[in-house]
Amino acid sequence: MLYFARGSRTEVITHSEVRDILHDVFDSMGRRNRVLALPPDITRLNSFAGPITEMCYEYFGDRLTDIMPAIGTHTPMTDDQLSFMFGHTPLELFRKHDWRNDVVTVGEVPSSYIEKVSEGRLHYSWKAQVNKLLLNPGFDLILSIGQVVPHEVIGMANYNKNIFVGVGGSDGINKSHFLGATYGMERIMGRAKSPVRDILEYSSQHFIKNLPIVYIQTVLSKGYDGQMKLRGLYIGDDFECFRRAADLALQVNFIMVEKPIRKCLVWLDPEEFKSTWLGNKAIYRTRMALADGAELIIMAPALKEFGEDPAIDSLIRKYGYKGTPATLRAVEQNDDLKANLGAAAHLIHGSSEDRFTITYCPGPDMSRTEIEEVGFCWDSLGEVMKRNSPVSLHDGWNIVNGEEIYYISNPALGLWAHPDRFND
């Protein structure tokens, strides 16, 4: 069912309008007595999900009894981060998701279906897992809140990914990420429909159809003033609602460059990016726009770790970003990586496959040795910023000391490609 749909490339939906829309939609649903909200975490700070969650609390009051950020494998949010993102929403409402220990398997997608959607690449079954809190029969409304934006694993983020990955379990997360990686990022990114989405949709229809989930989905892009603008708001409980949001996200978050980029400079906001697990968006969101032999330089002042989960961090340090063939061999030969296919997928996502160079410029919390040992090049953040100060650059093409540079201020907000590498 579609409760609300509005959006366009030029739309700007204001805070007050969102509040009125939510009130109208919630009124139309009839009274709900116990509500669970599933917003994204701090890595989706620009999703508008923070204000929406706060508005939900304003509407439902003490009937909004639980809020669980859909962190997936990310580090749980601190109290300061919760207050920063969700405003005056009481901290005592927030619950932490434990993706390794706190989940229930609600069903299993058969191996025959995985073989079909992977085009014969994979032969395992897939466990549909969710945090056990979602199965509490006391909830008469579950609000899944988040942003639809191009994504490396599934094509377009949000919708039921928020359920089966955001508050999902290790088997579901690992195997879905590996499916996306082996199928091919460049065949997936920017598409509403993908093999990974297929298994999530199968699971939605077969295993959680009776859960009272309503999706509140946003689409955002930067305005001419450099500020994020809410371009679309879509509220519903089915794929059609998501598809509409994805159509708009493809229009406003997809940047088609007129020529392949030879040198790309990416800034990672220190409030948002503290790991390569997240920061590698700079790699996979730009790879379809980069020329062969291109130079990708990533300025990462807050970088302090590779994986946000200690076990995954250790695996990244052990195996490094060595490309698809080396990673697949490592999976075959090593039980620790075989048991953490999500980490293996991430290693594939973070490799250039020897097509372009990747240079990380970290702050003081990550050493040159650490960067180089996982397969990246290193450069001094201070020296790079002297030569190419982000303050003096604008998103897109720039000329710096006679050299053409393409600058991206936040890789999480878009997907970049050249027509030769993107076939819709």
KOLNUNU-52178 format. One record per residue (C-alpha): x, y negated, z negated; residue in one letter. Coordinates in steps of 0.25 Angstrom, whole numbers, padded with zeros to 4 digits, always signed. Layout:
N
XYZA...
END
This chain:
424
+0000+0000+0000M+0005-0014+0003L+0002-0024-0007Y+0009-0036-0001F+0018-0039+0011A+0024-0052+0015R+0037-0056+0021G+0044-0062+0033S+0058-0067+0037R+0055-0081+0033T+0046-0078+0021E+0049-0084+0007V+0041-0078-0004I+0042-0086-0017T+0043-0081-0031H+0029-0087-0034S+0023-0080-0022E+0029-0066-0026V+0023-0068-0040R+0009-0071-0034D+0011-0059-0024I+0015-0049-0035L+0003-0054-0044H-0007-0052-0032D-0001-0038-0029V-0001-0034-0044F-0015-0039-0046D-0020-0031-0033S-0014-0018-0039M-0023-0019-0052G-0018-0018-0066R-0005-0010-0068R-0002-0007-0083N+0012-0001-0082R+0022-0006-0072V+0036-0002-0068L+0045-0011-0059A+0057-0006-0051L+0065-0018-0046P+0079-0018-0040P+0091-0021-0049D+0101-0032-0048I+0107-0028-0035T+0094-0033-0029R+0094-0046-0036L+0090-0053-0023N+0078-0044-0021S+0067-0053-0028F+0064-0041-0037A+0068-0048-0049G+0058-0059-0049P+0047-0049-0044I+0050-0040-0056T+0049-0052-0065E+0035-0055-0058M+0031-0041-0060C+0033-0043-0075Y+0026-0056-0075E+0014-0049-0069Y+0013-0036-0077F+0019-0041-0090G+0020-0029-0100D+0014-0020-0089R+0028-0020-0082L+0034-0010-0092T+0047-0006-0085D+0056-0011-0074I+0067-0002-0069M+0077-0009-0059P+0079+0001-0047A+0094+0002-0049I+0097+0015-0042G+0111+0018-0045T+0115+0004-0049H+0119-0001-0062T+0107-0004-0072P+0105-0019-0073M+0109-0027-0085T+0100-0036-0093D+0106-0048-0087D+0104-0043-0073Q+0089-0039-0077L+0087-0053-0082S+0094-0060-0070F+0085-0052-0060M+0072-0050-0067F+0071-0063-0075G+0062-0063-0087H+0057-0048-0085T+0060-0042-0099P+0072-0033-0100L+0065-0023-0108E+0057-0019-0096L+0069-0014-0088F+0073+0001-0087R+0086+0006-0081K+0086+0017-0070H+0095+0028-0072D+0097+0035-0058W+0104+0047-0063R+0096+0051-0075N+0083+0044-0076D+0075+0049-0063V+0065+0060-0060V+0064+0067-0046T+0050+0065-0041V+0052+0074-0028G+0062+0079-0018E+0063+0076-0003V+0066+0089+0004P+0079+0091+0011S+0072+0093+0024S+0067+0078+0023Y+0081+0073+0020I+0087+0081+0032E+0076+0075+0041K+0078+0060+0037V+0094+0061+0036S+0094+0067+0050E+0100+0080+0045G+0111+0073+0037R+0107+0078+0023L+0100+0090+0018H+0097+0087+0003Y+0084+0085-0003S+0081+0071-0010W+0076+0070-0024K+0066+0058-0026A+0070+0052-0040Q+0064+0041-0048V+0066+0035-0062N+0057+0043-0071K+0051+0029-0076L+0044+0029-0062L+0036+0041-0066L+0030+0036-0079N+0015+0038-0077P+0012+0025-0085G+0017+0016-0073F+0005+0011-0064D+0014+0002-0056L+0029+0004-0051I+0034-0009-0044L+0046-0006-0036S+0052-0020-0033I+0063-0023-0023G+0069-0028-0010Q+0069-0022+0004V+0082-0025+0010V+0091-0017+0019P+0098-0005+0012H+0109+0004+0016E+0103+0017+0010V+0089+0016+0014I+0088+0005+0024G+0079-0004+0016M+0080-0005+0001A+0068-0004-0008N+0054+0002-0008Y+0055+0017-0013N+0070+0016-0013K+0068+0008-0026N+0061+0020-0032I+0070+0032-0027F+0083+0025-0027V+0081+0013-0036G+0076+0021-0047V+0079+0034-0041G+0089+0045-0045G+0103+0050-0041S+0098+0061-0032D+0089+0052-0024G+0099+0040-0024I+0111+0048-0020N+0104+0056-0009K+0096+0045-0003S+0109+0036-0002H+0117+0047+0004F+0105+0050+0014L+0106+0035+0019G+0121+0035+0020A+0122+0048+0028T+0111+0043+0037Y+0118+0030+0040G+0117+0016+0034M+0116+0009+0047E+0104+0018+0051R+0097+0014+0038I+0100+0000+0034M+0088-0010+0037G+0078+0001+0040R+0065+0003+0032A+0065+0018+0035K+0077+0027+0033S+0080+0041+0029P+0082+0037+0014V+0069+0029+0015R+0062+0041+0021D+0066+0050+0009I+0061+0039-0001L+0048+0038+0007E+0046+0053+0006Y+0048+0052-0009S+0039+0041-0011S+0028+0048-0003Q+0030+0062-0010H+0035+0059-0024F+0031+0046-0029I+0018+0042-0022K+0010+0042-0035N+0019+0031-0042L+0013+0017-0042P+0025+0011-0035I+0023-0003-0028V+0035-0009-0021Y+0038-0024-0021I+0048-0026-0010Q+0055-0039-0007T+0062-0044+0006V+0072-0055+0004L+0082-0063+0012S+0091-0076+0011K+0085-0089+0015G+0092-0101+0022Y+0096-0106+0008D+0103-0093+0005G+0093-0089-0006Q+0085-0076-0006M+0071-0077+0000K+0060-0067-0003L+0055-0064+0012R+0045-0053+0009G+0037-0046-0002L+0031-0032+0000Y+0023-0025-0010I+0017-0011-0008G+0019+0004-0011D+0023+0010+0003D+0033+0011+0014F+0025+0000+0022E+0027-0010+0012C+0042-0007+0012F+0043-0007+0027R+0037-0021+0028R+0048-0026+0018A+0059-0018+0026A+0054-0025+0039D+0056-0039+0033L+0069-0035+0026A+0075-0030+0039L+0071-0044+0045Q+0077-0053+0034V+0088-0044+0028N+0094-0039+0041F+0105-0048+0047I+0109-0044+0062M+0122-0050+0065V+0125-0055+0079E+0139-0049+0079K+0146-0038+0071P+0153-0044+0059I+0168-0044+0059R+0170-0049+0045K+0159-0049+0034C+0160-0055+0020L+0150-0051+0009V+0148-0057-0004W+0143-0048-0016L+0135-0056-0026D+0141-0053-0040P+0128-0052-0046E+0123-0041-0037E+0136-0033-0032F+0145-0027-0042K+0148-0013-0035S+0151-0008-0021T+0138+0000-0023W+0131-0012-0021L+0141-0021-0014G+0143-0012-0003N+0130-0018+0003K+0141-0027+0009A+0145-0015+0017I+0133-0008+0022Y+0124-0020+0024R+0134-0026+0033T+0140-0014+0040R+0131-0014+0052M+0135-0029+0055A+0150-0026+0054L+0159-0025+0066A+0169-0013+0067D+0181-0017+0060G+0174-0028+0052A+0179-0033+0038E+0168-0033+0027L+0173-0041+0015I+0165-0040+0002I+0166-0050-0009M+0162-0043-0022A+0165-0052-0034P+0157-0043-0044A+0162-0029-0039L+0165-0020-0051K+0162-0006-0046E+0158+0003-0035F+0146+0011-0039G+0136+0005-0050E+0135+0019-0055D+0148+0024-0062P+0148+0038-0055A+0145+0032-0042I+0156+0022-0044D+0166+0033-0047S+0162+0040-0034L+0164+0028-0026I+0178+0026-0032R+0181+0040-0029K+0177+0042-0014Y+0176+0027-0009G+0170+0021+0003Y+0176+0030+0014K+0165+0031+0024G+0155+0042+0027T+0163+0054+0032P+0172+0053+0020A+0160+0051+0010T+0153+0063+0016L+0165+0071+0015R+0166+0067+0000A+0152+0071-0002V+0154+0085+0003E+0167+0087-0005Q+0164+0080-0018N+0153+0084-0028D+0153+0070-0035D+0150+0063-0022L+0140+0074-0018K+0132+0071-0031A+0132+0056-0029N+0127+0055-0014L+0123+0040-0017G+0138+0037-0019A+0142+0044-0007A+0132+0036+0001A+0137+0023-0005H+0151+0027-0001L+0146+0028+0014I+0138+0015+0013H+0151+0008+0008G+0160+0012+0019S+0163+0005+0032S+0165+0018+0039E+0179+0012+0043D+0171+0002+0052R+0174-0011+0044F+0183-0015+0032T+0177-0017+0019I+0184-0026+0009T+0179-0028-0005Y+0183-0041-0013C+0179-0038-0028P+0180-0046-0040G+0189-0043-0052P+0181-0030-0056D+0185-0022-0044M+0200-0020-0040S+0206-0019-0027R+0210-0004-0029T+0196+0000-0032E+0191-0007-0020I+0201-0001-0011E+0200+0013-0017E+0186+0015-0013V+0189+0011+0002G+0187-0004+0003F+0197-0015+0006C+0199-0026-0005W+0201-0041-0005D+0202-0051-0015S+0189-0058-0018L+0195-0071-0022G+0203-0072-0009E+0191-0067+0000V+0182-0078-0007M+0193-0089-0004K+0193-0085+0010R+0178-0083+0012N+0170-0090+0000S+0156-0085+0000P+0152-0099-0004V+0156-0104+0009S+0150-0093+0017L+0136-0091+0022H+0129-0078+0026D+0132-0074+0040G+0143-0078+0049W+0154-0088+0044N+0167-0093+0049I+0178-0093+0039V+0192-0098+0043N+0189-0095+0057G+0184-0081+0054E+0170-0076+0056E+0164-0070+0043I+0150-0064+0040Y+0146-0067+0026Y+0135-0060+0018I+0132-0065+0004S+0124-0053-0001N+0124-0040+0007P+0112-0035-0001A+0103-0044+0006L+0104-0040+0021G+0109-0030+0031L+0118-0035+0042W+0120-0028+0056A+0124-0030+0070H+0114-0025+0081P+0125-0015+0086D+0124-0008+0072R+0109-0009+0069F+0099-0002+0077N+0085-0004+0072D
END
